[in-house]
């Protein structure tokens, strides 16, 4: 069983269907890369009662479940496999191989690693040194030390940001910046777009005046090996 959406992706990407007892309730969310594979697989809240009823031998997690739940599972002999947050592509690849080994699926993890390598090489030619500003409907941008910033840097872009990490960029500040390209994240989320800074007329007009790169939500929701694969797939469309 997996406890959160990012852990779901490891289960769905590495394990055969028969080995997955259940997924988190976000497995079918729009930012789930493997959401199509999640169909018809039970989904549960990460509670002790629900997990024990399934009698799993192992539980996958990144951030799902609190410390008391994790400790309770361990005390009952259930192997809790903690997936570490990757800082860049190389650590994401290493984490893929590590978790694949823990799950008894080293061959499948190796196949996925090679698929990642192909995608990483393919997207590296996209930016050509141009400046890029990452922007979300809620008005947040990403600096060069974030996962998204790292993806953009690897693609060959120069990331515009006053902060190394995530920060809020008001519409007033947004319109003063002039990147070559806008990288848009989570703009396909219609619920999030109802009343946000990204709907401001001046913001939308400025974005329309430049080249845009839409980063698909599954590519940036989790720091995982399939992120460059998702980006490369979107560039081919």
Residue, then its C-alpha position, 0 to 999 in steps of 0.5 A: x500500500x502507498x500513503x500519498x500521491x508521490x508514493x503511488x507513482x513508485x508503486x504503479x511504475x514499478x510493481x505488477x498490479x497483483x502486488x498493489x493492495x491499495x493506493x492513496x486517495x490522490x492516485x487518480x488526481x490530475x497531477x498523478x503521472x500514472x493515474x490511468x494505471x490506478x483505475x480499479x485499484x482500491x484507494x484508502x485514507x492513510x489510517x491505521x485501521x484501513x492499512x491493517x485490514x489490507x494486511x500489507x507486508x510493506x507500505x510506501x510513503x514520501x510524506x503521507x501518514x504522520x509519525x505515530x502511524x508510521x511507528x505503529x506500522x513498524x511496531x506491527x512488523x510492516x516494512x515502511x519504505x521511506x522515499x526520499x525527496x530528490x533534489x535533482x535528476x541524478x538523485x531522482x535516478x538513484x532513488x528510483x534504483x534504490x526503491x526498485x531494489x527494496x521492492x524486489x523490482x531492480x530490472x523494472x527500475x533499470x528499464x525506467x532509469x534508461x527511459x529517464x536517461x533518454x528523456x533527460x538527453x532529449x529535453x536538454x536542447x530546449x532552452x538554448x540559453x534563453x531566459x525563463x520565468x516560472x509562474x503558477x496561477x496562485x502567483x508563485x514562482x520557482x528559483x534555481x534551487x527548486x526542483x522546477x528550477x532545476x528542470x528548467x536549467x537542465x532544459x537549457x534555460x536561464x531561470x529568472x528569480x529574485x529568490x533561490x526557492x519558491x516565492x510569491x510574485x505579485x501581478x505588479x512585479x510580474x508585469x515588470x519582468x521580461x523573460x524570453x519564455x514563460x514556463x507555466x505550471x498547474x494552469x490546467x487546474x480549472x479549480x485553482x484558476x477560479x480566483x487567483x493572481x494568474x487570472x489578472x488581465x495584465x498578467x494574462x496579456x503579458x503571458x500571451x505576448x511571449x512564448x510559453x512552455x506549459x509544464x504538465x502537472x505530473x512532471x512537477x508535482x513530485x520530484x521523481x524519475x518520470x518528471x523529465x519523461x513527462x516533460x519530453x512527452x508534452x514537448x512532442x505533442 
